[in-house]
Structures are given as C-alpha cells and as structure tokens.
Amino acid sequence: MKAIPFSTTRKLLAISISIALSTVTHAEEANIKEEKVEQIQVTGSYIKRVAADAAEPVQVLDHNYIQSTGATTISELIGKLAISSGAENQADSFSQAATQGTGNVNLRGLGLSSTLVLINGRRQTISGALTNDGSVFVDTSHIPIDAIEQVEVLKEGAASTYGSDAIAGVVNFILRKDFEGLEFNASISKAANSSQKDTDIGFLWGAEFENTFVNISGHYLDRTPLTIADRPELGDIAYSGLGNSFLLLNTTPIEVVDGLYAGTYAPFEKVPDPRCLDDSLGMLIPEANGASCGFNFGPLYNLVNTETRAQLYSNVNHYFDNGNELLVDISWSSNEVKDNPQSPSYPDLTFPYIGKSLWCWCCLVR
C-alpha cells in the first residue's frame, strides 16, 4: 500500500471538517427558519378528505368597512360586492315591476333562488312577491343596515352543505348585540339636475342591565321620484306601437289628391296617422314598408318611484350564571311604493300588496 504524505492527509482532513461544519450550519439555519414559520398554506394535497373539510373562500365585511362604503341600505351594500351580479335592487318600474321596495342577493349571476341568505346563521323565508321572470328570493330590505355587525359571503357553491338554494354561495348577515351606547346617523342624497332626493335617518341604542343586554335599531327612508322626463336619454325605447296606423292592401300604387292623407302610396305600404306628431308624446316608428304611429310613454314612467321605508330591530341577550344564554330577536319593517306607472300596452294588473312584516326568533344556548 502506498503511503499518503502527511501534507495531503492534513488537507483532506481540513476539507472533511469544513464540510461537516457547513452541514451543521445549514441544519441550524433550517431549524431557525422552521421556528419562524407561523402558518403553512396547503394549496393542493393527495390526502383523501371529505368535501366538508375543505377550506372555502369566505369574504368578511366588518362594521368599519360597511360604514366606509357609505351604503344606507342593504341593497346598496350588496351592490358594492364584486361577486354580486344580477341582483334586483333597483327602485324602478323597468327591472322590478312587481318587486319594488324589496332587495335580494344574486352571486355570480346564477339566479336569485341560488343564493342562500342567512341572518345570524339562520335561514330566512322567501318573499311573497315574485320577480318578472317568476323567481323567488329572500327579501333583505327589512334588515336595517345600522344593526349589521358584519357580513360573511361564501363565494363558492355550498349545495352539499346547505342544500340546492346555496348553489351560488351563502350570505350571512351578523347583527350587532351586546352593544352599549347610542349611535345616530343621517344623510341626504340628491340626484344631479333633478329634484329626486333620498333622506335617511338611522340609530342604534344599547344598554346592559346586570346580565341582560338590550339593543334597539331603527332606520327610516323617504324617497322622492325621478321621472324619465328628467332623464329622457334613458327612455328612448319606451314606446308603444299601438298607435293609429293602417296597412294598404292595394297591388298597384295609388294617389290621394287632397286631405290629410294626400300623396302617393306604394302597394302594401303602412300608413301612419298624419296627426301623429301633433301630440307631444306621439312618434313615428320607421318600418320596412313605411312607418307607424307610436306613443312615447317614457316620460310617464319613473326611474325611481316614491317610496317610504321604516325598519325596527331589537334583540335581548341574557347570560345566566350557569353559562347558558337566552337570545330573543324581533324585527318589524314596512316598505311602501307610492306610485307604479306601467306601459299602456302592457299594464301590470297584478301589482301585489304585501303587508308589513314581523319576524321574531328565540332560543336558549347552552
């Protein structure tokens, strides 16, 4: 066996020691990094789990955020959600002929009946009114925004957990409780270049009586109308074709010498009433074989109808010495739409009357 010189042995030993020290150093750094890690987010896994254990994307709108939006109604708050699409929360006769004064939630445009609406985690009954397409929905207009603590929005379909009414997702309104003090707010909103105005007044009061908390919240809205006469560019298609017109059945051109209908007419030409434009609401509707006399009913419509809305909500929480809790919730609301103009060609003869709503819930939590 050939002997290894001492100098070479010393170099090999030094290299070995260096590698060992480097390994120890890396191990210590790894331990330090592991100690600093507070959370590990798993974006994918082959571990078999049930669907109920999977994480769901929940968006939480806390009280401070709700106040920062400036929303004075639940409908305005829902309208500010990026995931909200297709909700019928407009106070006009065009999109909500029979559901004016109500509010609803529609996530990702999958339909009003596909979003589950909860209040304090409890299901709500559907409204007595139907939308233009016959959809049912939970009316959110009876919830005073002053009483909202936070809103939880489950953005993914949760039909496997909640049922078929949660295909689009879930919206849970958490109402404030155990509040002490008095909050008061008021606002006036006015449409530009119009007399239309919204006046809102709301309050929240709460007090503690030994182990009992009492909270009372109320909101009042007074809304004046906005007519299409104030926004004529929005009513340019609001016309009826049921005017005074007739169709000629002659096979050759004919000529009328004098009178209102003086002129030459082609075969099968549609002839409008010559006095059609004498009325300020009359209009000529061009067609392939002439024109017909129409009626512009847009100025008779309201983009925003006269509306008054009153809401009251109260909850009582009593905490027993044995750890039990008694919860009582009471809600009352009244929404009135004063006027509801409709097309003279397609009048709404079944505009519903839904009485004032009263909601009460009580439970004992152990």
Rosetta blueprint (number, residue, H / E / L):
1 M L
2 K L
3 A L
4 I L
5 P L
6 F H
7 S H
8 T H
9 T H
10 R H
11 K H
12 L H
13 L H
14 A H
15 I H
16 S H
17 I H
18 S H
19 I H
20 A H
21 L H
22 S H
23 T H
24 V H
25 T H
26 H H
27 A H
28 E H
29 E H
30 A H
31 N H
32 I H
33 K H
34 E H
35 E H
36 K H
37 V L
38 E L
39 Q L
40 I L
41 Q L
42 V L
43 T L
44 G L
45 S L
46 Y L
47 I L
48 K L
49 R L
50 V L
51 A H
52 A H
53 D H
54 A L
55 A L
56 E L
57 P L
58 V E
59 Q E
60 V E
61 L E
62 D E
63 H H
64 N H
65 Y H
66 I H
67 Q H
68 S H
69 T H
70 G L
71 A L
72 T L
73 T L
74 I H
75 S H
76 E H
77 L H
78 I H
79 G H
80 K L
81 L L
82 A L
83 I L
84 S E
85 S L
86 G L
87 A L
88 E L
89 N L
90 Q L
91 A L
92 D L
93 S L
94 F L
95 S L
96 Q L
97 A L
98 A L
99 T L
100 Q L
101 G L
102 T L
103 G L
104 N L
105 V L
106 N L
107 L E
108 R L
109 G L
110 L L
111 G L
112 L H
113 S H
114 S H
115 T E
116 L E
117 V E
118 L E
119 I E
120 N L
121 G L
122 R E
123 R E
124 Q L
125 T L
126 I L
127 S L
128 G L
129 A L
130 L L
131 T L
132 N L
133 D L
134 G L
135 S L
136 V L
137 F L
138 V L
139 D L
140 T L
141 S L
142 H L
143 I L
144 P L
145 I H
146 D H
147 A H
148 I E
149 E E
150 Q E
151 V E
152 E E
153 V E
154 L E
155 K L
156 E L
157 G L
158 A L
159 A H
160 S H
161 T H
162 Y H
163 G L
164 S H
165 D H
166 A H
167 I L
168 A L
169 G E
170 V E
171 V E
172 N E
173 F E
174 I E
175 L E
176 R L
177 K L
178 D L
179 F L
180 E L
181 G E
182 L E
183 E E
184 F E
185 N E
186 A E
187 S E
188 I E
189 S E
190 K E
191 A L
192 A L
193 N L
194 S L
195 S L
196 Q L
197 K E
198 D E
199 T E
200 D E
201 I E
202 G E
203 F E
204 L E
205 W E
206 G E
207 A E
208 E E
209 F E
210 E L
211 N L
212 T E
213 F E
214 V E
215 N E
216 I E
217 S E
218 G E
219 H E
220 Y E
221 L E
222 D E
223 R E
224 T L
225 P L
226 L E
227 T E
228 I L
229 A L
230 D L
231 R L
232 P H
233 E H
234 L H
235 G L
236 D L
237 I L
238 A L
239 Y E
240 S E
241 G L
242 L L
243 G L
244 N L
245 S E
246 F E
247 L E
248 L L
249 L L
250 N L
251 T L
252 T L
253 P L
254 I E
255 E E
256 V E
257 V L
258 D L
259 G L
260 L L
261 Y L
262 A L
263 G E
264 T E
265 Y E
266 A L
267 P L
268 F L
269 E L
270 K E
271 V E
272 P E
273 D L
274 P L
275 R L
276 C H
277 L H
278 D H
279 D L
280 S L
281 L L
282 G E
283 M E
284 L E
285 I E
286 P E
287 E E
288 A L
289 N L
290 G E
291 A E
292 S E
293 C E
294 G E
295 F E
296 N E
297 F L
298 G H
299 P H
300 L H
301 Y L
302 N E
303 L E
304 V E
305 N L
306 T L
307 E E
308 T E
309 R E
310 A E
311 Q E
312 L E
313 Y E
314 S E
315 N E
316 V E
317 N E
318 H E
319 Y E
320 F L
321 D L
322 N L
323 G L
324 N L
325 E E
326 L E
327 L E
328 V E
329 D E
330 I E
331 S E
332 W E
333 S E
334 S E
335 N E
336 E E
337 V E
338 K L
339 D L
340 N L
341 P L
342 Q L
343 S L
344 P L
345 S L
346 Y L
347 P L
348 D L
349 L L
350 T L
351 F L
352 P L
353 Y L
354 I L
355 G L
356 K L
357 S E
358 L E
359 W E
360 C E
361 W E
362 C E
363 C E
364 L E
365 V E
366 R L
